[in-house]
């Protein structure tokens, strides 16, 4: 199953992202304690284009990314995963 633009927007909302607007993409930025910890692009298109880059950009697995989308994984649990990986 492929992540879509709608999925990307839902993940950005759940992670309380701020947005950096560019021409072809808008970038969702995840901050923790005032520090940028992850950033991923959301394509500007009227079609549901694939967003397979999001798990890599968030430093998590595809399954964990879907868990973010479907709600078993919270923002706090996501931040803790990054701490366990020594990325924070």
N, CA, C and O atoms as a GROMACS GRO file, in nm:
protein
  352
    1UNK      N    1   0.084  -0.118   0.000
    1UNK     CA    2   0.000   0.000   0.000
    1UNK      C    3   0.089   0.125   0.000
    1UNK      O    4   0.190   0.130   0.070
    2UNK      N    5   0.051   0.224  -0.078
    2UNK     CA    6   0.132   0.343  -0.096
    2UNK      C    7   0.070   0.461  -0.023
    2UNK      O    8  -0.051   0.482  -0.027
    3UNK      N    9   0.154   0.538   0.044
    3UNK     CA   10   0.108   0.660   0.109
    3UNK      C   11   0.072   0.764   0.002
    3UNK      O   12   0.143   0.777  -0.098
    4UNK      N   13  -0.036   0.837   0.023
    4UNK     CA   14  -0.081   0.937  -0.072
    4UNK      C   15  -0.071   1.076  -0.011
    4UNK      O   16  -0.029   1.093   0.104
    5UNK      N   17  -0.109   1.175  -0.090
    5UNK     CA   18  -0.108   1.313  -0.043
    5UNK      C   19  -0.199   1.329   0.079
    5UNK      O   20  -0.164   1.400   0.174
    6UNK      N   21  -0.314   1.265   0.078
    6UNK     CA   22  -0.407   1.270   0.191
    6UNK      C   23  -0.343   1.209   0.316
    6UNK      O   24  -0.358   1.263   0.426
    7UNK      N   25  -0.272   1.097   0.298
    7UNK     CA   26  -0.203   1.034   0.411
    7UNK      C   27  -0.094   1.127   0.465
    7UNK      O   28  -0.078   1.141   0.586
    8UNK      N   29  -0.020   1.189   0.375
    8UNK     CA   30   0.088   1.280   0.414
    8UNK      C   31   0.033   1.396   0.497
    8UNK      O   32   0.091   1.434   0.598
    9UNK      N   33  -0.079   1.452   0.453
    9UNK     CA   34  -0.142   1.563   0.526
    9UNK      C   35  -0.188   1.518   0.666
    9UNK      O   36  -0.172   1.592   0.763
   10UNK      N   37  -0.244   1.397   0.675
   10UNK     CA   38  -0.290   1.345   0.804
   10UNK      C   39  -0.172   1.323   0.899
   10UNK      O   40  -0.182   1.352   1.018
   11UNK      N   41  -0.061   1.271   0.847
   11UNK     CA   42   0.058   1.249   0.929
   11UNK      C   43   0.113   1.383   0.977
   11UNK      O   44   0.150   1.397   1.093
   12UNK      N   45   0.119   1.480   0.887
   12UNK     CA   46   0.168   1.613   0.924
   12UNK      C   47   0.083   1.675   1.035
   12UNK      O   48   0.135   1.736   1.128
   13UNK      N   49  -0.048   1.659   1.023
   13UNK     CA   50  -0.138   1.712   1.126
   13UNK      C   51  -0.113   1.644   1.260
   13UNK      O   52  -0.108   1.709   1.364
   14UNK      N   53  -0.099   1.511   1.256
   14UNK     CA   54  -0.078   1.436   1.380
   14UNK      C   55   0.053   1.473   1.448
   14UNK      O   56   0.061   1.477   1.570
   15UNK      N   57   0.156   1.500   1.367
   15UNK     CA   58   0.287   1.535   1.421
   15UNK      C   59   0.299   1.684   1.454
   15UNK      O   60   0.406   1.732   1.492
   16UNK      N   61   0.188   1.758   1.438
   16UNK     CA   62   0.184   1.902   1.467
   16UNK      C   63   0.290   1.978   1.386
   16UNK      O   64   0.359   2.065   1.440
   17UNK      N   65   0.300   1.945   1.260
   17UNK     CA   66   0.400   2.006   1.172
   17UNK      C   67   0.368   2.152   1.141
   17UNK      O   68   0.252   2.193   1.139
   18UNK      N   69   0.473   2.226   1.117
   18UNK     CA   70   0.460   2.359   1.057
   18UNK      C   71   0.495   2.339   0.909
   18UNK      O   72   0.553   2.238   0.872
   19UNK      N   73   0.460   2.436   0.826
   19UNK     CA   74   0.481   2.420   0.682
   19UNK      C   75   0.575   2.526   0.628
   19UNK      O   76   0.571   2.642   0.666
   20UNK      N   77   0.660   2.482   0.537
   20UNK     CA   78   0.749   2.568   0.460
   20UNK      C   79   0.702   2.552   0.315
   20UNK      O   80   0.711   2.444   0.257
   21UNK      N   81   0.653   2.661   0.259
   21UNK     CA   82   0.595   2.655   0.124
   21UNK      C   83   0.704   2.672   0.017
   21UNK      O   84   0.789   2.760   0.028
   22UNK      N   85   0.699   2.587  -0.085
   22UNK     CA   86   0.788   2.597  -0.200
   22UNK      C   87   0.701   2.584  -0.326
   22UNK      O   88   0.579   2.570  -0.315
   23UNK      N   89   0.763   2.587  -0.444
   23UNK     CA   90   0.684   2.583  -0.567
   23UNK      C   91   0.615   2.449  -0.588
   23UNK      O   92   0.492   2.443  -0.593
   24UNK      N   93   0.690   2.342  -0.601
   24UNK     CA   94   0.633   2.212  -0.635
   24UNK      C   95   0.583   2.136  -0.513
   24UNK      O   96   0.496   2.050  -0.526
   25UNK      N   97   0.637   2.167  -0.396
   25UNK     CA   98   0.600   2.095  -0.275
   25UNK      C   99   0.576   2.195  -0.162
   25UNK      O  100   0.620   2.310  -0.167
   26UNK      N  101   0.507   2.147  -0.063
   26UNK     CA  102   0.513   2.218   0.065
   26UNK      C  103   0.582   2.119   0.157
   26UNK      O  104   0.562   1.998   0.147
   27UNK      N  105   0.661   2.170   0.246
   27UNK     CA  106   0.738   2.085   0.336
   27UNK      C  107   0.679   2.090   0.476
   27UNK      O  108   0.661   2.198   0.534
   28UNK      N  109   0.649   1.972   0.528
   28UNK     CA  110   0.601   1.960   0.665
   28UNK      C  111   0.723   1.942   0.754
   28UNK      O  112   0.806   1.854   0.730
   29UNK      N  113   0.734   2.023   0.856
   29UNK     CA  114   0.849   2.021   0.945
   29UNK      C  115   0.805   1.984   1.086
   29UNK      O  116   0.710   2.042   1.141
   30UNK      N  117   0.876   1.887   1.144
   30UNK     CA  118   0.846   1.839   1.279
   30UNK      C  119   0.948   1.901   1.374
   30UNK      O  120   1.069   1.884   1.356
   31UNK      N  121   0.901   1.971   1.473
   31UNK     CA  122   0.988   2.032   1.574
   31UNK      C  123   0.965   1.967   1.709
   31UNK      O  124   0.852   1.930   1.744
   32UNK      N  125   1.072   1.954   1.784
   32UNK     CA  126   1.065   1.906   1.922
   32UNK      C  127   1.158   1.993   2.004
   32UNK      O  128   1.277   2.005   1.973
   33UNK      N  129   1.105   2.054   2.108
   33UNK     CA  130   1.182   2.145   2.195
   33UNK      C  131   1.250   2.254   2.112
   33UNK      O  132   1.365   2.290   2.139
   34UNK      N  133   1.178   2.307   2.013
   34UNK     CA  134   1.231   2.416   1.931
   34UNK      C  135   1.332   2.375   1.826
   34UNK      O  136   1.390   2.460   1.760
   35UNK      N  137   1.355   2.247   1.811
   35UNK     CA  138   1.457   2.196   1.718
   35UNK      C  139   1.390   2.115   1.607
   35UNK      O  140   1.303   2.032   1.634
   36UNK      N  141   1.431   2.140   1.482
   36UNK     CA  142   1.379   2.065   1.368
   36UNK      C  143   1.431   1.922   1.376
   36UNK      O  144   1.552   1.900   1.378
   37UNK      N  145   1.339   1.824   1.380
   37UNK     CA  146   1.383   1.684   1.392
   37UNK      C  147   1.353   1.603   1.267
   37UNK      O  148   1.413   1.498   1.246
   38UNK      N  149   1.260   1.651   1.184
   38UNK     CA  150   1.229   1.580   1.059
   38UNK      C  151   1.156   1.676   0.965
   38UNK      O  152   1.094   1.772   1.008
   39UNK      N  153   1.166   1.645   0.835
   39UNK     CA  154   1.103   1.729   0.733
   39UNK      C  155   1.068   1.639   0.615
   39UNK      O  156   1.149   1.558   0.572
   40UNK      N  157   0.947   1.654   0.563
   40UNK     CA  158   0.910   1.577   0.444
   40UNK      C  159   0.824   1.662   0.351
   40UNK      O  160   0.749   1.749   0.395
   41UNK      N  161   0.837   1.634   0.222
   41UNK     CA  162   0.763   1.708   0.121
   41UNK      C  163   0.626   1.649   0.096
   41UNK      O  164   0.606   1.528   0.100
   42UNK      N  165   0.531   1.738   0.070
   42UNK     CA  166   0.397   1.699   0.030
   42UNK      C  167   0.374   1.764  -0.106
   42UNK      O  168   0.373   1.886  -0.118
   43UNK      N  169   0.356   1.680  -0.208
   43UNK     CA  170   0.341   1.731  -0.344
   43UNK      C  171   0.214   1.815  -0.359
   43UNK      O  172   0.110   1.786  -0.300
   44UNK      N  173   0.227   1.921  -0.438
   44UNK     CA  174   0.112   2.005  -0.471
   44UNK      C  175   0.054   1.951  -0.602
   44UNK      O  176   0.110   1.974  -0.709
   45UNK      N  177  -0.055   1.883  -0.594
   45UNK     CA  178  -0.119   1.828  -0.711
   45UNK      C  179  -0.264   1.799  -0.681
   45UNK      O  180  -0.302   1.780  -0.566
   46UNK      N  181  -0.344   1.795  -0.783
   46UNK     CA  182  -0.484   1.762  -0.762
   46UNK      C  183  -0.504   1.611  -0.761
   46UNK      O  184  -0.612   1.563  -0.726
   47UNK      N  185  -0.401   1.536  -0.800
   47UNK     CA  186  -0.410   1.390  -0.802
   47UNK      C  187  -0.343   1.333  -0.678
   47UNK      O  188  -0.259   1.399  -0.616
   48UNK      N  189  -0.380   1.214  -0.643
   48UNK     CA  190  -0.321   1.145  -0.528
   48UNK      C  191  -0.191   1.077  -0.570
   48UNK      O  192  -0.191   0.957  -0.599
   49UNK      N  193  -0.084   1.150  -0.573
   49UNK     CA  194   0.047   1.097  -0.611
   49UNK      C  195   0.107   1.021  -0.494
   49UNK      O  196   0.078   1.052  -0.378
   50UNK      N  197   0.192   0.920  -0.521
   50UNK     CA  198   0.255   0.845  -0.413
   50UNK      C  199   0.354   0.931  -0.334
   50UNK      O  200   0.421   1.018  -0.389
   51UNK      N  201   0.361   0.905  -0.206
   51UNK     CA  202   0.452   0.974  -0.114
   51UNK      C  203   0.536   0.870  -0.038
   51UNK      O  204   0.541   0.871   0.085
   52UNK      N  205   0.600   0.780  -0.112
   52UNK     CA  206   0.677   0.672  -0.052
   52UNK      C  207   0.802   0.716   0.022
   52UNK      O  208   0.862   0.636   0.094
   53UNK      N  209   0.841   0.842   0.006
   53UNK     CA  210   0.961   0.894   0.072
   53UNK      C  211   0.940   0.926   0.220
   53UNK      O  212   1.037   0.943   0.294
   54UNK      N  213   0.817   0.935   0.264
   54UNK     CA  214   0.788   0.982   0.400
   54UNK      C  215   0.850   0.895   0.509
   54UNK      O  216   0.910   0.950   0.601
   55UNK      N  217   0.840   0.762   0.504
   55UNK     CA  218   0.904   0.684   0.611
   55UNK      C  219   1.055   0.713   0.624
   55UNK      O  220   1.107   0.726   0.735
   56UNK      N  221   1.122   0.722   0.511
   56UNK     CA  222   1.266   0.752   0.514
   56UNK      C  223   1.291   0.890   0.574
   56UNK      O  224   1.380   0.906   0.657
   57UNK      N  225   1.212   0.988   0.532
   57UNK     CA  226   1.230   1.125   0.581
   57UNK      C  227   1.200   1.138   0.730
   57UNK      O  228   1.259   1.222   0.798
   58UNK      N  229   1.109   1.054   0.780
   58UNK     CA  230   1.074   1.057   0.923
   58UNK      C  231   1.162   0.963   1.006
   58UNK      O  232   1.148   0.957   1.128
   59UNK      N  233   1.252   0.888   0.939
   59UNK     CA  234   1.345   0.796   1.007
   59UNK      C  235   1.273   0.680   1.075
   59UNK      O  236   1.314   0.635   1.182
   60UNK      N  237   1.165   0.632   1.012
   60UNK     CA  238   1.090   0.520   1.066
   60UNK      C  239   1.059   0.420   0.954
   60UNK      O  240   1.081   0.448   0.837
   61UNK      N  241   1.008   0.304   0.993
   61UNK     CA  242   0.973   0.202   0.894
   61UNK      C  243   0.839   0.236   0.827
   61UNK      O  244   0.765   0.322   0.873
   62UNK      N  245   0.812   0.166   0.717
   62UNK     CA  246   0.684   0.182   0.648
   62UNK      C  247   0.567   0.149   0.742
   62UNK      O  248   0.466   0.219   0.743
   63UNK      N  249   0.582   0.042   0.819
   63UNK     CA  250   0.475   0.003   0.913
   63UNK      C  251   0.452   0.111   1.018
   63UNK      O  252   0.338   0.145   1.049
   64UNK      N  253   0.561   0.165   1.073
   64UNK     CA  254   0.547   0.269   1.174
   64UNK      C  255   0.481   0.394   1.113
   64UNK      O  256   0.405   0.463   1.180
   65UNK      N  257   0.511   0.421   0.989
   65UNK     CA  258   0.450   0.535   0.921
   65UNK      C  259   0.299   0.513   0.906
   65UNK      O  260   0.219   0.605   0.930
   66UNK      N  261   0.260   0.393   0.868
   66UNK     CA  262   0.117   0.361   0.860
   66UNK      C  263   0.053   0.366   0.998
   66UNK      O  264  -0.063   0.406   1.012
   67UNK      N  265   0.126   0.326   1.101
   67UNK     CA  266   0.073   0.336   1.237
   67UNK      C  267   0.049   0.482   1.276
   67UNK      O  268  -0.048   0.512   1.347
   68UNK      N  269   0.136   0.572   1.230
   68UNK     CA  270   0.113   0.714   1.253
   68UNK      C  271  -0.017   0.757   1.184
   68UNK      O  272  -0.098   0.830   1.242
   69UNK      N  273  -0.034   0.712   1.063
   69UNK     CA  274  -0.152   0.750   0.984
   69UNK      C  275  -0.281   0.695   1.046
   69UNK      O  276  -0.383   0.764   1.052
   70UNK      N  277  -0.275   0.572   1.091
   70UNK     CA  278  -0.396   0.504   1.139
   70UNK      C  279  -0.419   0.518   1.289
   70UNK      O  280  -0.518   0.468   1.341
   71UNK      N  281  -0.331   0.585   1.357
   71UNK     CA  282  -0.345   0.622   1.498
   71UNK      C  283  -0.288   0.530   1.606
   71UNK      O  284  -0.286   0.573   1.721
   72UNK      N  285  -0.241   0.408   1.580
   72UNK     CA  286  -0.181   0.333   1.691
   72UNK      C  287  -0.053   0.399   1.744
   72UNK      O  288  -0.015   0.375   1.859
   73UNK      N  289   0.014   0.480   1.663
   73UNK     CA  290   0.139   0.545   1.704
   73UNK      C  291   0.112   0.694   1.724
   73UNK      O  292   0.067   0.762   1.632
   74UNK      N  293   0.139   0.742   1.844
   74UNK     CA  294   0.116   0.884   1.876
   74UNK      C  295   0.240   0.966   1.845
   74UNK      O  296   0.347   0.912   1.816
   75UNK      N  297   0.225   1.096   1.852
   75UNK     CA  298   0.338   1.186   1.830
   75UNK      C  299   0.446   1.160   1.937
   75UNK      O  300   0.565   1.155   1.905
   76UNK      N  301   0.404   1.143   2.060
   76UNK     CA  302   0.499   1.118   2.169
   76UNK      C  303   0.576   0.987   2.147
   76UNK      O  304   0.696   0.980   2.170
   77UNK      N  305   0.505   0.885   2.102
   77UNK     CA  306   0.571   0.757   2.074
   77UNK      C  307   0.668   0.771   1.957
   77UNK      O  308   0.774   0.708   1.957
   78UNK      N  309   0.632   0.852   1.857
   78UNK     CA  310   0.722   0.878   1.744
   78UNK      C  311   0.851   0.944   1.794
   78UNK      O  312   0.961   0.902   1.757
   79UNK      N  313   0.838   1.046   1.877
   79UNK     CA  314   0.955   1.116   1.932
   79UNK      C  315   1.040   1.018   2.014
   79UNK      O  316   1.163   1.021   2.006
   80UNK      N  317   0.976   0.931   2.091
   80UNK     CA  318   1.051   0.831   2.169
   80UNK      C  319   1.125   0.733   2.078
   80UNK      O  320   1.236   0.690   2.111
   81UNK      N  321   1.066   0.696   1.964
   81UNK     CA  322   1.135   0.609   1.868
   81UNK      C  323   1.264   0.676   1.819
   81UNK      O  324   1.367   0.610   1.807
   82UNK      N  325   1.256   0.805   1.790
   82UNK     CA  326   1.376   0.876   1.745
   82UNK      C  327   1.480   0.883   1.855
   82UNK      O  328   1.600   0.875   1.828
   83UNK      N  329   1.436   0.898   1.978
   83UNK     CA  330   1.531   0.898   2.091
   83UNK      C  331   1.599   0.761   2.105
   83UNK      O  332   1.719   0.755   2.129
   84UNK      N  333   1.523   0.653   2.089
   84UNK     CA  334   1.580   0.519   2.097
   84UNK      C  335   1.683   0.495   1.987
   84UNK      O  336   1.778   0.420   2.007
   85UNK      N  337   1.664   0.559   1.872
   85UNK     CA  338   1.757   0.546   1.759
   85UNK      C  339   1.873   0.647   1.771
   85UNK      O  340   1.958   0.655   1.682
   86UNK      N  341   1.874   0.722   1.880
   86UNK     CA  342   1.976   0.824   1.907
   86UNK      C  343   1.978   0.933   1.799
   86UNK      O  344   2.084   0.985   1.764
   87UNK      N  345   1.860   0.964   1.747
   87UNK     CA  346   1.848   1.072   1.649
   87UNK      C  347   1.807   1.204   1.714
   87UNK      O  348   1.802   1.308   1.650
   88UNK      N  349   1.777   1.196   1.844
   88UNK     CA  350   1.746   1.318   1.922
   88UNK      C  351   1.839   1.328   2.039
   88UNK      O  352   1.830   1.422   2.117
   0.00000   0.00000   0.00000
